[in-house]
């Protein structure tokens, strides 16, 4: 599938009903890391009700082609934290993630925030590189409960004016 001009990046779309497709996209997108990271991803605990609840508590950004969700990010202050970013494999390398982050930057500017922030697992070096290519820089490390070594890297990007 090539990126079509019908791709729309939408923030908190009202009437969104494709929760099942969105959950499938997220599950597929995060599956590759299952045997590489510790502890397991919180994706393993996310179900339809949880996904819908997140969308009520946080702002979500979704890319749509003909009504099908293709990418997803959630954002919530105090910094504009972006999480659960997923782009359909067939659309990778076509600028979809970049467009999602442009939408996140607009949310950050509207909230008068200076940075986008995200976390990526220590083991996922290819993700570090992809986020660095989008302008993110490492600003910290953290460990999940019960771990005595860093398990996550925090990255930030200054929001352009």
N, C-alpha and C positions, 0 to 999 in steps of 0.2 A: 504494500500500500504506500503510495507516495502522498506527501502532504498536499492536500487540495486547498483551493482558496476558500472552501467552506468551513475551514477550521475557525472556531470562535473560542476565545478565552473569556470565560464568564466568571465573575466573582459572586458568590452566594446566590446562584440562580433561584428565583422563586418558582415553585411548582416542579422542581427537579424530582424525577420519579425513577431514574435508572440506578437505584441503589445496588441492585443485584449485579449489574454490569460493572459498576464502580468497585464493588467489593472483589469481584473476579479479577479485575485489572490489578488492584493492589496485591491480592494474593499471588497472582502470577508474577508480578514485578518483584516481590520480595522473596519468592521461593528460592532463588539462586543462592541466597546467603544462609539458608537453614543449617547446612553442615559446616559453615565457615566461621560463625560468630558464637560467642558466649557472653552473656546468657542469650537464650532465644529471643527473637524479635517480638515486640508487643503485637505485631501483626497476627501472630498465632492466636491471640485472644480476641481479635476484633471480629464481630459478627454484624449482621445487618442492623440490629437495634443499636449496637454501639456506634456504628458508622453514622447513623441518623442522629444519634445523640450528640456526637462530635460536631456535626454540622449545625446543630442548634446552639452549641456553646462556643464555637469557634467560627471564623470565617473560612470558607473553603473556596478554592479556585479550581475550576475544571475546564479542560479543553474539550470541545464538542465538535464532532463531525457528523452531520445528519442525526443529531440527538444521541449519539453514542459517546460515552465518556472515554477519553483517551489519555488524560493526564489529570492528576489530582495533587493539590497541596493544601495544607491547612495553615492558617496563620493566627497567632494570638499574642497580644502584648504581654509583658512590658517591652521587650524588643520585639520586632515583628519576627516571631519564630515560625519557620516554615518546616513542616514535617510531612512524612508519608508522601514524598514526591514520587510519582510513577508515570512513566511514558510507555505506551504500548511498543513492544519490540519492533514492530513494523514501521514505526514512526521515528525511531531513534536516529540521531544524526541529522535531523531535518529542522532543528531550531525550536521544537515544541517546548522543551525545558526552558530555554532562554525566554520564550514568550510567557511561560508561567511565572518566571522570576520578574519579568517586566511588570506583570500585573501585581505581584507581591510588593514590588518597589512602590507602585502607585498607592497601594494600601498603606505602606509605611509613611510615605509623604503626607497622605491625608490625615494620618494619626500623629504627625509631627515627630516621627521617630527617625533616628539617624542611621540605623543599621538593619539589615536582614540578618538573621541568625539561624543556623541549622546544626544538627548533630549527625555524624556519620560514624559507623563502627570502625574501630581501629584496624580491623582486618581487611576492610574493603578499600584497598589502595586505589582501585580504579574509580571509586566514587570520589575520593579525595581529589584526584586529578580532574575529574569532570567538574566538580564544584569550583576548583581553582581556575579552570578555564572560563568559568562564569564570573570570576572576580572575587571569589571568597578566599579568605586567608584563615589559617589556623589561629585560634586565640585561646584555646584551652583544651584540657582533657578532663575526663571524669570517669568514675568507676561505678558500675551498678552495685546495688546492695549485695553483700556477700563476696565481692571480688576485691582482691588486694592489688590489682593492676588496672591501668586505664583500659576501659572497654569502649569509650566513646571519645570522639574528637569534636570539639565545638569550632565552628567556622563562622566568620562574619564577613559581610560585605557592606561597605559604606553606601548608603542610598544616594544616588545622584539627585541633584536639585533640578 
